[in-house]
Amino acid sequence: MRLKDKVILVTGSTTGIGEAIARRAIAEGARVLVHGRDEKRGQALVAELSAASSDKHAALHVDDIADPAAPARMVAAAIRAFGKLDTVVNNAAAVTRSNLTNTDVTLFDKLMAINVRAPLLLIQAAVPHLKQSQGCVLNIGSINGHCGEANLLAYSITKGGLMTLSRNLADALGRDKVRVNHFNVGWVLTPNEYQVKIDDGLPPDWPERTDRPSGHLIKPEEIAAAAIYWMGDESRPISGTVLELEQFPVIGRNPPKKVKE
């Protein structure tokens, strides 16, 4: 087991990429603090994860990370449940469409609070424990952090900020033997993404209609498989890595040139 006895806090882990990381981490021997805002869904997931073992491998903490006091509560919950903390995975994020015209102060501040401030405050609260365990942080970003789409302006800005946060803290915490690495993920078929496109009017089989080199969109489980290496000791002492998890090269891609008919 690649994460045996590790204690991992995964934000936004009641669905999507976070849920996939929590499931895979427990399968690899870790104990996980599951976090989300939907208590019923969280309880169902923790019950399912715990049923597979006689030992307590999952605990739930329900909180809104937009609250600046939430990160300290999450770390305290992990310590209370498992007695230590080895890894923090900053996965929770708000993905809200906006462009230059309709990005107002309220929207911008909300996305910054959830996507940048909360990870910062969570790492801040966790660092004393991560120093003791010589642990690590894995931040889940987006390729939108490099430039982004026109209708994801505020979101893209926050993911650029998260990427800088990862690099800065990898440098700052390296001599404390606390590692910080970062994923920039591409288009992932999460339940939320599926529903967003349905709400946009696409047909139920829209994922099969996407043009991807592999023939399918990235699955949350595929991101989780990559996360195992970076959450565990196999990746030690590497820190400060920003890894693109996409099906196309982010830099230098030369897409087919099509002429509109």
N, C-alpha and C positions, 0 to 999 in steps of 0.2 A: 504493500500500500504506500503510495507516494506522499500522502499527507497524514500519515498515522500520528494521532494525538495532537495535531495542530488545531488551534482554535481560530476560527475565521469569522469575521463579521462582514456580511454582504448586504449592502443597502439595496433596497428595491428588489428583494429576492422572493417575492410571492408570485412573480410572473416573469415571462420573457427571459432575457439573458441572465438576470440575477438568479432566477429560479433554477435555470440549467446549471449555473456555477455551483449553487448550493447542493443540488442533487449529486453532481459529479464529485464535489469535494467530500461529501459524506461517503460516497462509494469508495473514495480513496483513503478513508480512515479518519477524516477530520470531524471535528465538532463545530457546528455552525449556528451562529445567531442569525436567524432569519428576520428580516425587517421589511415592513410595508405599512400601508395605511388601512388596508382592508383586513380587519381582524378576523372575520369569518373565513376568508380565503387563506389567511396566514395560519389559522388554527388547523384547517383541513390539511394544509401542506405539511406542517410540523407533525401532525398525527400520522400521516402517511410515511414520512421519513423516519419517525421513531418506531413505527411498527415493524420495520425491517430488522431491528436490533433490540436486544434486551438492555443494552446500555443507552444512556441518554445522549444522542448525537445531535439533536436539534432543539433549539429554544426559540421563542417568538418574542419580538419587541415591536409593538405598534406605535408609530410616532410620525409626525410630519416634519421632515427635515428642513422645511422653510422656517421653522421655529429655531432661532439661534441657540436655544437651550437644549435642543434635541440631540445633537452629537454627544454631549457629555452624558446624557441619559443612556444613549445606546452603548457607549463604552462601559458604563457602570453595569448595564444589564448583562453584557458579555462576561465581565469579571464575576458578577454575582452567579451567573449560570455555570461557568466553567473554570473560574479561578485564574485565568490568564488570557492573554491575547497575542496571537502570533501574526495575524494578517488582517488588514482592512482592505476590502474591495469597495471602492466608490463607484457603484453602478447606477444608482437611482438618478433619474434626470427628468426634467420637463421638456418635452418636444412640442413646441408651439409654433405654428406658422406665423410669420410676420415679415414685412418688407420695410423699406425705408419710409414709406408713406404712413403705415399704420403701426409702427413700433413706438408705443407711447412710454411714458416714464413708468407707469404701473407694471406693464408687461415686462419691460426691460429689467426693472428691479426684482420682479418675481423670479425670472429665469436666472439672474445672477445669484440670487439667494439660494436657489435649489441646486444649480449646476456648478457653481464655483465656491460660494461662501460655505455651504454645507460640507463639501469635501475638505476644505481648508480647516474648518473647525473640528471636524471629525478626526483628522490627522493630528491636529493640535492636542485634542483630548486623549488620543491613543498613544502618542509618542512615549510617555513614561513607561508604558507597558511594553511597547515595541522595542524600546531600548533594552529592557530586561530579557526579552525573548530573542533579541537580535532578529526581529521580524521584518515584515515588508508591507508595502502598500501597492495595490494594483488599481490604477484609475482607468475606468472605461470611458474613453472619449469617442470621437467620431471623425471620419475623414472630412466632415464639414468644418472641422477646426482649422483646416488649411485655407479654405476660401468659402465654401458653402454655397448653397443654392439661394437664388434671389428671394424666394419665399420662406427662407429660414435664417433671416439676418440675425436676429437676437440670439437664437439658438447657436448659430455658427460662432458668434462672438464669444459666447460662454465656453464653447468647446475649445476655442483657441486659448482662452484664459486657463482652462483646466490643463491643457498641454504645457503651458508655461509653468504652471504650479508644479506639475510633475517633475519637470527638468530642474526647476529651482530647488525643490526639496530633496531631490536625489543628490544634488551637490551639497546642500546644507547638512543633510543627515548622514552622509556617507561615513564619516569618521565615528559616528555612533553605531555603525554597523546596522543601520536601518535602511533598507533598500526601497526605492520608489521606481516603479515601471508603469508603462502607459500603453493601452491599446487604442488605436484609432480604427474603429470598426466601420465597415461599409454597410451595404443594404442587407439587413437581417430580417428574416420573416418571423417576427414575434406576433403573438396574438393581437397586440395593440396595432402593429403595422398593418396586419391583415384587415382589421376593422376600419382603420382610417381609410384604406383604399375602397372598401365596400361603401363607406359613407360618401366617398367621392363619386360613387356611381359605377365603379368597375364591377364586372361579373364575378361570381363566386370562385371561378377558376383563374382569376387574374394572375396568381403566382406562376402558373404554368405558361403564361403568355409573355413572361419577361425574357429578355435577351441576355442570358448570363453564360459565360464560357463553360461552366460546369453543367449547364442545363437546369439549374435550380438556384434559388436565392440561398444565401448563407443561413444556416440553421443555428439557433441559440446553442444547441449542443456542440456545434463545431467551435464556437467561441469558448465554451466551457472547457473543451478538450485542450485548447491552447493555454487557458488560464491555469491549469493544473501545474504546468512547468514553472510558471512565473510566481505562483503562490508558494511553491515548495523550495526545498534546499538544493534541488538539482540546478536551479538557476543562479545560486550563490557563486560568486560575489557580484554578479552583474546588476547594475543599477543605472537609472537614467535613460533606459531604452524606451523609445517611442516606436511601437510596432504597428504597421499597417495591416489590418486583417480585411482584405478586400480581394475581389477576383480580377481586378485590373491594376496595373501599375499606377500609383497615385502621381508619380513624377515621370514625365516623358511619354505618357500615353498618347497614342496617335489614333483616335477612333476613326472608323470608316467614314469617308466623306460621301454623304448622300445628297442628291439634288432633289428638292421638292417637286413632285409631279403635279 
